[in-house]
Structure formats: C-alpha cells, structure tokens
C-alpha cells in the first residue's frame, strides 16, 4: 500500500488513487489560502492544486500538460496537478507558496 508524505503527515492509500482525493480524504489540502474554496474541484482547469512530487506517480495526462503550460505556471518547474496525478507507490508531496503553489524558488 503506497504512502503519501505531505507536510509531515503520512497517509496510506491504494495504488492508482488520485492524489487530490487522498489528501482531502485525510483532512489535508493541496491548496493554499482561498484557493481551497476557489478551485475547479478536480477538473484540471485552475491549476491551484499544483504540487512538487518525488516518488512513484503516474504520467502527466493531456489536461495536466495543458494547464501547466501557461502562467502562472512554468512547464519546466516539474510541478504536477494533484487532481490529475495518480499515486503509484510511495510519494513525497511539497506544496509551494503562492495562490497556485507556483513559487517553486521560494
């Protein structure tokens, strides 16, 4: 059973689950500030659930590629959308600063 590590919390889940759902079900959030209420609810259109992931996650899909290819995101930052990312094994998740979590360098 994969383990998701997020902000010091370890969460077990099934392989193939959507990262956003795993976090929300555990009482965590892939959103910063008001974006926890002002988001697309998993449709890959807003980009507010962008996170950095280390570990075994599924490949980016077309919707994720599209949203991460325009501002405020930079397609070269390596961020993923939690709403589109499947957990395939143990992963460590980091949420960066900024409304969209886009401030990777901070």
Order of alpha helices (4+ residues) and beta strands (2+ residues): beta-beta-alpha-beta-alpha-beta-beta
